[in-house]
Amino acid sequence: MKRPKLKKASKRMSCHKRYKIQKKVREHNKKLRKEAKKRGPKKPKKDLGIPNTAPFKEEILREAEQRKQKREELKQKQKLDRQKELEKKRKQEANKKDASKIKGCEKESTIKRKGNSDKQLGKNSKKFFCKELKKVIEACDIVLEVLDARDPLGCRCPQVEQLVNQSDGEKKLLLVLNKIDLIPKENLEKWLNYLNNELPTVAFKSAMQLKDRTVREKKHTQKGRAFLNLSRASLCFGSESLLKLLREHTVTKDKVIHVGVVGFPNVGKSSIINSLKEMRACNVGPVRGLTKCMQTVHIDKQIRMLDSPSIIVAPSSSALALALRGTTDIDSGNIIDSVDAILKHCSKQQIMLHYNIPDYRNCLEFLTILAQKRGMLKKGGLADTEGAAQLLLNDWTGAKVSYYSRPPASWSLSSHLSSANVAAVQQDFDFKALEEENKSTIKASKYPNQATSIIFQSSGFTDGIIEDSELPEEVLEQESMEVSEDEEELTEGGDEEDEEESGAKDAEEESHTPVSNKTTSEVLKAKNANGGNTLPGRQLHIDKTGGLDDAYDFNTDYM
């Protein structure tokens, strides 16, 4: 038995046959061109039109043009209707095939979207911030309260310190004075002496340029050898003294300790953890409230750092506290008031020298001059005062402006701290060794000149919110409104699809409705009175509703 062929026959042919076919095609095309040349070009049929002697010639031509436009519009409309019908048929066929699958996928996607939206809104809400902050304080053995060296009193939260002291000695509170390179050296020494009377305070400067594990700092003892030259501004100071303090505490506890890092926004909580780890373990940036939830970072076998979201400022606080310590960006309505509060707590002359602007009468004039100087203009050459206000706030919460506040003249124990708690903390930590370590960090770092820095009047302690129940009803209502708006956006997707389907149905009904032309066609067979000419094959449709009261009657002969 012969084996059947599994493959189709090949379509290849010999070159002789292919060339022969091509030659025949060329000859045939040449013959067609010759015949077309003999016949000559096609002359278009001449439209005889309407004779000049015909009555109401202009009106008849106008009506004919209107009918032509209507025909074209009708053709386009019919073409669009056909396209819509084809698209609808294709969609219906596709939906019939995968109806059950699409329904299941839609349900899953809506559930996932709602879940994701709830998570996102939860992470950005103040209620979630409070829960995460309390979780960090409960989980840690030592609490590091990070303070901005430019305004240490304004960065202290009495509620957090009181909560830590209520643990009956189980949790220890330490103060970390960050950004020491932005204040004069004399001012830093005064603040360290003042704060060490209550709690152990570590002078610290976060690293701007973090070293990777693969990069090692080498000395250039020989020519041609590679070395890493880190400037003093980018180095970290105070990390050794802080780690030494924490490691001494691990010896007494003989276990892995958890160190929680708390503080108001933009004081440098995540930067301190990155400096101790010597790598970018936490996200850092000038944006307020960048850290959303608790994050654990392993420094070594004995120490684990817990990064926390920012402390929420109480709404009853002063305008200055809300401007510098707020967790979210300030609204456009209150941003000018916030800048006004900052300017009132500073010397006018020093502000003018720092920003290099002339004298100003009020906050709005200052922002207008600053916007014009920085080139921040709106349409029509108007100064963008809101943009200038946001720029100034970013400078003050960031590390661009060097300002400093003076400690109180006389020291007195804070009302939220007890003398027993202070004495217990002083027994656990060696204050003399800490002072020596702080002196060595002070010598190593670089400081701005006191003449170029701005004197700032601190407003004292800043009240914060830790419990969810302490949040005002307005904030909770606003967050619930945001959740409901997001849910409405998710449900609007289905409503839009229904509207599209109803719109398609209406378009179909309109396309199937009969079009009444309201025109009566009459054949013009009247002979011309003078020449006896006729209009062969011409049908003129005269519109009854053309707005002509004295319509021409062809049955009567006008002489």
C-alpha positions as CSV (number, residue, x, y, z in Angstrom):
1,M,0.0,0.0,0.0
2,K,1.3,3.4,-1.0
3,R,2.0,5.8,1.9
4,P,-0.3,8.9,1.8
5,K,1.2,12.3,1.4
6,L,1.2,14.3,4.6
7,K,2.3,17.6,3.1
8,K,0.6,19.7,0.4
9,A,2.1,19.9,-3.0
10,S,4.7,22.6,-3.4
11,K,3.7,25.8,-5.3
12,R,7.2,26.4,-6.7
13,M,7.7,26.5,-10.4
14,S,10.6,26.5,-12.8
15,C,12.2,29.9,-13.8
16,H,11.3,29.3,-17.5
17,K,7.6,29.0,-16.7
18,R,7.6,32.0,-14.4
19,Y,9.3,34.2,-16.9
20,K,6.9,33.1,-19.6
21,I,3.9,34.1,-17.4
22,Q,5.5,37.5,-16.7
23,K,6.0,38.1,-20.4
24,K,2.4,37.2,-21.2
25,V,1.2,39.7,-18.5
26,R,3.3,42.5,-20.0
27,E,2.0,41.9,-23.5
28,H,-1.6,41.9,-22.3
29,N,-1.1,45.2,-20.4
30,K,0.6,46.7,-23.4
31,K,-2.4,45.7,-25.6
32,L,-4.9,47.3,-23.2
33,R,-2.9,50.6,-23.1
34,K,-2.9,50.7,-27.0
35,E,-6.7,50.2,-27.2
36,A,-7.3,52.9,-24.5
37,K,-5.0,55.3,-26.5
38,K,-7.0,54.7,-29.7
39,R,-10.4,55.4,-27.9
40,G,-9.0,58.6,-26.4
41,P,-9.9,60.2,-23.1
42,K,-13.5,59.8,-21.8
43,K,-15.4,63.1,-22.1
44,P,-17.6,63.8,-19.2
45,K,-21.3,64.3,-20.1
46,K,-22.2,67.9,-20.1
47,D,-24.9,68.9,-17.7
48,L,-27.4,71.0,-19.8
49,G,-28.7,72.7,-16.6
50,I,-31.5,75.2,-16.5
51,P,-31.9,77.7,-19.3
52,N,-31.5,81.4,-18.5
53,T,-35.0,82.2,-19.7
54,A,-36.6,79.7,-17.2
55,P,-38.5,81.6,-14.5
56,F,-37.2,81.4,-10.9
57,K,-33.9,79.9,-11.9
58,E,-32.0,81.0,-8.8
59,E,-34.6,79.5,-6.5
60,I,-34.6,76.2,-8.3
61,L,-30.8,76.0,-8.2
62,R,-30.8,76.8,-4.5
63,E,-33.3,74.0,-3.8
64,A,-31.3,71.6,-5.9
65,E,-28.1,72.4,-3.8
66,Q,-30.0,71.9,-0.6
67,R,-31.2,68.5,-1.7
68,K,-27.7,67.5,-2.7
69,Q,-26.4,68.5,0.8
70,K,-29.2,66.5,2.4
71,R,-28.4,63.4,0.4
72,E,-24.7,63.6,1.4
73,E,-25.6,64.0,5.1
74,L,-28.0,61.1,4.9
75,K,-25.2,58.9,3.3
76,Q,-22.8,59.8,6.1
77,K,-25.4,59.1,8.7
78,Q,-26.2,55.7,7.2
79,K,-22.5,54.9,7.0
80,L,-22.0,55.7,10.7
81,D,-25.1,53.6,11.6
82,R,-23.8,50.6,9.7
83,Q,-20.4,50.9,11.5
84,K,-22.2,51.1,14.9
85,E,-24.3,48.0,14.1
86,L,-21.2,46.1,13.0
87,E,-19.4,47.0,16.2
88,K,-22.4,46.1,18.3
89,K,-22.7,42.7,16.6
90,R,-19.0,42.0,17.3
91,K,-19.3,43.0,20.9
92,Q,-22.4,40.8,21.4
93,E,-20.7,37.8,19.8
94,A,-17.6,38.3,22.1
95,N,-19.8,38.8,25.2
96,K,-21.9,35.6,24.4
97,K,-18.7,33.5,24.3
98,D,-17.1,34.8,27.5
99,A,-20.2,35.9,29.5
100,S,-19.6,33.7,32.5
101,K,-15.8,34.3,32.6
102,I,-16.2,38.1,32.4
103,K,-18.8,38.1,35.2
104,G,-16.4,36.2,37.5
105,C,-13.4,38.4,36.6
106,E,-15.5,41.6,37.1
107,K,-16.5,40.4,40.6
108,E,-12.9,39.6,41.5
109,S,-11.6,42.9,40.1
110,T,-14.2,45.0,42.0
111,I,-13.4,43.2,45.3
112,K,-9.6,43.8,44.7
113,R,-10.1,47.4,43.8
114,K,-12.2,48.1,46.9
115,G,-9.6,46.3,49.1
116,N,-6.7,48.2,47.6
117,S,-8.5,51.5,47.9
118,D,-9.4,50.8,51.5
119,K,-5.7,49.9,52.2
120,Q,-4.4,53.1,50.5
121,L,-6.9,55.3,52.2
122,G,-6.1,53.6,55.5
123,K,-2.4,54.1,55.2
124,N,-2.9,57.8,54.4
125,S,-5.4,58.4,57.2
126,K,-4.5,60.0,60.6
127,K,-6.3,57.2,62.4
128,F,-3.9,54.6,60.8
129,F,-0.9,56.8,61.8
130,C,-2.0,56.8,65.4
131,K,-2.4,53.0,65.5
132,E,1.1,52.4,64.0
133,L,2.7,54.9,66.3
134,K,1.2,53.3,69.4
135,K,2.2,49.8,68.0
136,V,5.8,51.0,67.7
137,I,5.9,52.4,71.3
138,E,4.3,49.2,72.7
139,A,6.8,46.9,70.8
140,C,10.1,48.7,71.7
141,D,12.3,48.6,74.8
142,I,14.0,52.0,74.1
143,V,12.2,55.0,72.5
144,L,14.4,57.5,70.6
145,E,12.6,60.9,70.3
146,V,14.2,62.7,67.4
147,L,14.5,66.5,67.8
148,D,15.4,69.1,65.2
149,A,18.4,71.0,66.7
150,R,17.0,74.3,65.3
151,D,13.9,74.1,67.5
152,P,14.3,71.2,70.1
153,L,11.5,72.3,72.4
154,G,9.0,72.6,69.5
155,C,9.9,69.0,68.5
156,R,9.2,67.5,71.9
157,C,5.8,65.9,72.4
158,P,4.6,65.7,76.0
159,Q,2.0,63.0,75.3
160,V,4.6,60.6,73.9
161,E,7.1,61.2,76.8
162,Q,4.2,60.8,79.3
163,L,3.2,57.5,77.7
164,V,6.7,56.1,77.8
165,N,7.2,57.1,81.5
166,Q,3.9,55.3,82.4
167,S,5.5,52.0,81.6
168,D,7.1,51.8,85.1
169,G,10.7,51.6,84.0
170,E,10.2,48.9,81.3
171,K,10.8,51.4,78.5
172,K,13.6,54.0,78.4
173,L,13.4,57.4,76.6
174,L,16.4,58.9,74.9
175,L,16.6,62.2,73.0
176,V,18.5,62.5,69.7
177,L,19.4,66.0,68.7
178,N,19.6,65.7,64.9
179,K,20.7,68.3,62.3
180,I,23.4,69.8,64.5
181,D,25.3,71.1,61.5
182,L,22.5,73.7,60.9
183,I,23.0,75.7,64.2
184,P,26.0,77.5,65.6
185,K,28.4,75.6,67.9
186,E,27.7,77.7,71.0
187,N,24.0,77.2,70.7
188,L,24.4,73.5,70.4
189,E,26.4,73.2,73.6
190,K,23.8,75.2,75.5
191,W,21.0,73.0,74.2
192,L,22.9,69.8,75.2
193,N,23.5,71.1,78.7
194,Y,19.8,72.0,79.0
195,L,18.3,68.7,77.7
196,N,20.8,66.5,79.6
197,N,19.3,67.8,82.9
198,E,16.2,65.8,82.1
199,L,17.0,63.0,79.7
200,P,20.1,61.6,78.0
201,T,20.6,63.5,74.7
202,V,22.8,62.4,71.8
203,A,24.2,64.9,69.3
204,F,23.7,63.5,65.8
205,K,24.1,64.5,62.2
206,S,22.7,62.1,59.5
207,A,24.8,61.1,56.5
208,M,23.9,62.7,53.2
209,Q,26.1,60.2,51.2
210,L,25.6,56.6,52.4
211,K,28.3,54.1,51.8
212,D,27.5,50.8,50.1
213,R,28.7,47.6,51.6
214,T,30.9,46.9,48.6
215,V,32.7,50.3,48.8
216,R,35.5,50.6,51.4
217,E,37.2,53.8,52.4
218,K,40.9,53.5,51.5
219,K,43.8,55.8,52.4
220,H,45.8,57.2,49.6
221,T,49.2,56.3,50.9
222,Q,50.6,55.4,47.4
223,K,50.2,57.0,44.0
224,G,47.7,55.5,41.7
225,R,45.7,53.7,44.4
226,A,42.0,54.2,44.4
227,F,40.4,55.9,47.4
228,L,37.0,57.3,48.5
229,N,37.1,60.9,49.4
230,L,34.0,61.8,51.4
231,S,33.5,65.5,52.3
232,R,32.8,66.5,55.9
233,A,29.3,67.7,55.0
234,S,28.3,64.3,53.7
235,L,29.6,62.2,56.7
236,C,27.7,61.0,59.7
237,F,28.5,62.2,63.2
238,G,27.2,60.8,66.5
239,S,26.4,57.3,65.2
240,E,29.2,55.7,67.2
241,S,28.1,57.3,70.5
242,L,24.5,56.3,69.9
243,L,25.3,52.7,69.1
244,K,27.7,52.5,72.1
245,L,24.8,53.7,74.3
246,L,22.4,51.1,72.9
247,R,25.0,48.3,73.1
248,E,25.7,49.0,76.8
249,H,21.9,48.7,77.4
250,T,21.9,45.3,75.6
251,V,24.5,44.0,78.0
252,T,22.3,44.7,81.0
253,K,19.2,43.2,79.3
254,D,21.1,40.2,77.8
255,K,18.6,40.0,74.9
256,V,17.7,41.5,71.5
257,I,16.4,45.0,72.1
258,H,13.9,46.9,69.9
259,V,14.5,50.6,69.5
260,G,11.6,52.7,68.4
261,V,12.3,56.0,66.5
262,V,9.5,58.6,67.0
263,G,9.1,62.3,66.2
264,F,7.3,64.9,64.2
265,P,7.7,65.0,60.4
266,N,11.0,66.1,58.7
267,V,13.1,65.8,61.9
268,G,15.1,62.9,60.3
269,K,13.8,59.7,61.8
270,S,14.4,57.5,58.8
271,S,17.7,59.3,58.0
272,I,19.0,58.3,61.5
273,I,18.2,54.6,60.8
274,N,19.9,54.8,57.4
275,S,23.0,56.4,59.0
276,L,23.3,53.6,61.6
277,K,22.7,50.9,59.0
278,E,25.1,52.7,56.5
279,M,22.6,52.0,53.6
280,R,19.2,53.2,52.4
281,A,17.0,50.9,54.4
282,C,14.1,53.4,54.8
283,N,12.6,55.9,52.3
284,V,13.7,59.5,53.0
285,G,12.7,62.7,51.3
286,P,11.4,66.2,51.9
287,V,7.7,65.1,51.6
288,R,5.8,65.2,54.9
289,G,4.5,61.9,56.3
290,L,6.6,59.8,53.9
291,T,6.8,56.8,56.3
292,K,3.3,55.3,56.5
293,C,3.7,52.2,58.7
294,M,6.1,50.5,61.1
295,Q,9.3,49.1,59.5
296,T,11.9,46.9,61.2
297,V,15.6,47.3,60.4
298,H,18.3,45.0,61.8
299,I,21.3,47.0,62.8
300,D,23.2,44.0,64.2
301,K,22.5,40.8,66.1
302,Q,21.4,42.7,69.3
303,I,19.7,45.8,68.0
304,R,16.6,46.2,65.9
305,M,15.3,49.6,64.9
306,L,11.6,50.3,64.4
307,D,10.7,53.2,62.1
308,S,7.4,54.8,62.9
309,P,5.1,57.3,61.1
310,S,5.1,60.9,62.2
311,I,3.3,62.2,65.4
312,I,0.1,64.0,64.4
313,V,-0.1,67.6,65.7
314,A,-3.2,68.5,67.6
315,P,-5.5,70.8,65.6
316,S,-5.7,73.1,68.6
317,S,-2.0,73.9,68.4
318,S,-0.6,77.3,67.2
319,A,-0.3,78.2,63.6
320,L,3.5,78.0,63.9
321,A,3.3,74.4,65.1
322,L,0.9,73.4,62.4
323,A,3.1,75.0,59.7
324,L,6.4,73.4,60.8
325,R,5.2,70.1,62.4
326,G,2.0,69.2,60.3
327,T,1.9,65.7,58.9
328,T,0.3,66.8,55.6
329,D,0.8,69.7,53.2
330,I,-1.0,72.9,54.2
331,D,-4.1,73.9,52.3
332,S,-3.8,76.9,49.9
333,G,-6.2,78.9,52.2
334,N,-4.0,78.6,55.3
335,I,-0.5,78.6,53.7
336,I,-0.1,82.4,53.9
337,D,-1.2,82.4,57.5
338,S,1.5,79.7,58.2
339,V,4.2,81.8,56.6
340,D,3.0,84.8,58.5
341,A,3.4,82.9,61.8
342,I,7.0,82.0,60.8
343,L,7.9,85.5,59.9
344,K,6.5,86.9,63.2
345,H,8.8,84.6,65.2
346,C,12.0,85.8,63.4
347,S,13.9,89.0,63.0
348,K,12.8,91.0,60.0
349,Q,16.3,92.3,59.2
350,Q,17.7,88.7,59.2
351,I,15.0,87.5,56.9
352,M,15.7,90.3,54.5
353,L,19.4,89.5,54.5
354,H,18.9,85.8,54.1
355,Y,16.5,86.1,51.1
356,N,18.2,89.3,49.8
357,I,14.9,91.2,49.4
358,P,14.0,94.9,50.3
359,D,11.8,96.0,53.2
360,Y,8.3,94.7,53.3
361,R,5.2,95.7,55.2
362,N,3.3,92.4,55.6
363,C,3.5,88.7,54.7
364,L,1.7,89.1,51.3
365,E,4.1,91.8,50.2
366,F,7.1,89.6,51.3
367,L,5.7,86.6,49.3
368,T,5.1,88.8,46.2
369,I,8.7,90.1,46.2
370,L,10.1,86.6,46.8
371,A,8.0,85.2,43.9
372,Q,9.2,87.9,41.6
373,K,12.8,87.4,42.6
374,R,12.6,83.7,42.1
375,G,10.7,84.0,38.8
376,M,7.5,82.4,40.0
377,L,4.9,84.1,37.9
378,K,1.4,83.2,36.8
379,K,-0.3,84.0,33.6
380,G,-0.3,87.8,32.9
381,G,2.9,88.4,35.0
382,L,1.1,88.0,38.4
383,A,3.3,86.8,41.3
384,D,2.6,83.2,42.4
385,T,2.3,83.9,46.2
386,E,1.1,80.4,47.0
387,G,4.1,78.8,45.2
388,A,6.5,81.1,47.0
389,A,4.8,80.3,50.4
390,Q,5.2,76.5,49.7
391,L,8.9,77.1,48.7
392,L,9.5,78.9,52.0
393,L,7.9,76.2,54.1
394,N,9.9,73.5,52.3
395,D,13.1,75.5,53.1
396,W,12.3,75.7,56.8
397,T,11.1,72.1,57.2
398,G,14.1,70.9,55.1
399,A,17.7,71.6,55.7
400,K,18.2,74.7,53.6
401,V,17.6,77.5,56.2
402,S,20.0,77.8,59.1
403,Y,18.0,79.1,62.1
404,Y,18.3,78.5,65.8
405,S,16.3,79.0,69.0
406,R,17.7,79.8,72.4
407,P,17.1,77.5,75.4
408,P,15.2,79.0,78.4
409,A,17.3,81.0,80.8
410,S,16.5,78.8,83.8
411,W,16.0,75.1,83.9
412,S,12.9,73.6,85.5
413,L,11.5,70.0,85.3
414,S,8.8,69.6,82.7
415,S,5.3,69.1,84.1
416,H,4.8,65.7,82.3
417,L,7.9,64.2,83.8
418,S,8.4,63.1,87.4
419,S,11.7,63.4,89.3
420,A,11.6,59.6,90.0
421,N,11.6,58.8,86.3
422,V,14.4,61.2,85.6
423,A,16.5,59.7,88.4
424,A,15.8,56.2,87.1
425,V,17.0,57.1,83.6
426,Q,20.1,58.7,84.9
427,Q,21.0,55.5,86.8
428,D,20.6,53.3,83.7
429,F,22.9,55.4,81.4
430,D,26.3,56.8,82.0
431,F,26.0,60.6,81.5
432,K,29.7,61.4,81.9
433,A,30.7,59.0,79.0
434,L,27.8,60.5,76.9
435,E,29.0,64.0,77.5
436,E,32.5,63.1,76.4
437,E,31.1,61.4,73.2
438,N,29.1,64.5,72.5
439,K,32.1,66.7,72.8
440,S,34.0,64.6,70.3
441,T,31.1,64.8,67.8
442,I,30.9,68.6,68.4
443,K,34.6,68.9,67.5
444,A,34.4,66.8,64.4
445,S,31.4,68.5,62.8
446,K,31.2,71.8,60.9
447,Y,28.8,74.6,61.9
448,P,27.4,77.8,60.3
449,N,28.4,81.3,61.6
450,Q,26.1,82.8,64.1
451,A,25.9,86.1,62.1
452,T,24.5,84.3,59.1
453,S,21.9,82.2,61.0
454,I,18.4,83.4,61.8
455,I,17.3,83.8,65.5
456,F,14.0,82.0,66.0
457,Q,11.6,82.3,68.9
458,S,10.3,78.8,69.9
459,S,6.7,78.4,70.8
460,G,7.4,75.6,73.4
461,F,6.2,72.0,73.5
462,T,4.0,70.8,70.6
463,D,0.9,68.8,71.6
464,G,0.4,65.6,69.6
465,I,-2.3,63.0,69.2
466,I,-1.6,59.3,70.0
467,E,-5.0,57.7,70.7
468,D,-7.6,57.3,67.9
469,S,-10.4,58.6,70.2
470,E,-8.5,62.0,70.6
471,L,-8.9,62.8,66.9
472,P,-11.5,65.5,66.3
473,E,-14.8,64.5,64.6
474,E,-14.1,66.8,61.6
475,V,-11.0,64.8,60.7
476,L,-12.8,61.5,61.0
477,E,-15.7,62.8,58.9
478,Q,-13.3,64.0,56.2
479,E,-11.6,60.6,56.0
480,S,-15.0,58.9,55.8
481,M,-16.0,61.2,52.9
482,E,-12.8,60.3,51.1
483,V,-13.6,56.6,51.4
484,S,-17.2,57.1,50.2
485,E,-15.9,59.2,47.2
486,D,-13.5,56.4,46.2
487,E,-16.4,53.9,46.4
488,E,-18.5,56.1,44.2
489,E,-15.7,56.3,41.6
490,L,-15.6,52.5,41.5
491,T,-19.3,52.1,41.1
492,E,-19.4,54.9,38.4
493,G,-17.6,52.6,36.0
494,G,-20.6,50.3,35.8
495,D,-23.1,53.2,35.4
496,E,-21.0,54.6,32.5
497,E,-21.3,51.2,30.6
498,D,-25.1,51.3,31.1
499,E,-25.2,54.8,29.7
500,E,-23.2,53.8,26.7
501,E,-25.5,50.9,26.0
502,S,-28.6,53.1,26.3
503,G,-27.0,55.7,24.0
504,A,-26.3,53.0,21.4
505,K,-30.0,51.9,21.6
506,D,-31.2,55.5,21.0
507,A,-28.9,55.8,18.0
508,E,-30.3,52.6,16.5
509,E,-33.9,53.9,17.0
510,E,-33.0,57.1,15.3
511,S,-31.3,55.3,12.4
512,H,-34.4,53.1,11.8
513,T,-36.9,55.9,11.8
514,P,-38.2,56.7,8.2
515,V,-36.9,60.0,6.8
516,S,-39.7,62.2,5.3
517,N,-38.3,64.4,2.6
518,K,-41.4,66.5,2.4
519,T,-40.6,67.2,-1.2
520,T,-42.9,66.7,-4.3
521,S,-41.1,65.7,-7.5
522,E,-42.5,67.0,-10.7
523,V,-41.1,66.4,-14.1
524,L,-40.4,69.6,-16.0
525,K,-41.7,69.1,-19.5
526,A,-42.8,72.6,-20.2
527,K,-41.6,74.0,-23.4
528,N,-39.9,77.3,-23.6
529,A,-42.2,80.0,-25.1
530,N,-39.5,81.4,-27.3
531,G,-37.3,78.5,-28.4
532,G,-39.4,75.5,-27.6
533,N,-36.5,73.9,-25.7
534,T,-37.1,71.2,-23.2
535,L,-35.3,69.8,-20.3
536,P,-34.8,66.1,-21.2
537,G,-34.3,63.7,-18.3
538,R,-34.3,66.4,-15.6
539,Q,-36.4,65.9,-12.4
540,L,-36.7,69.0,-10.2
541,H,-37.9,68.3,-6.6
542,I,-39.6,71.5,-5.3
543,D,-39.9,71.7,-1.5
544,K,-43.4,72.7,-0.3
545,T,-42.1,74.1,2.9
546,G,-39.5,76.3,1.2
547,G,-41.0,79.5,2.6
548,L,-42.3,80.7,-0.8
549,D,-45.9,82.0,-0.6
550,D,-46.1,82.7,-4.3
551,A,-44.9,79.3,-5.6
552,Y,-44.7,79.1,-9.4
553,D,-47.5,77.0,-11.0
554,F,-46.3,75.4,-14.3
555,N,-49.9,74.6,-15.4
556,T,-50.6,78.2,-16.0
557,D,-48.8,80.2,-18.7
558,Y,-47.6,83.6,-17.6
559,M,-47.4,86.1,-20.5
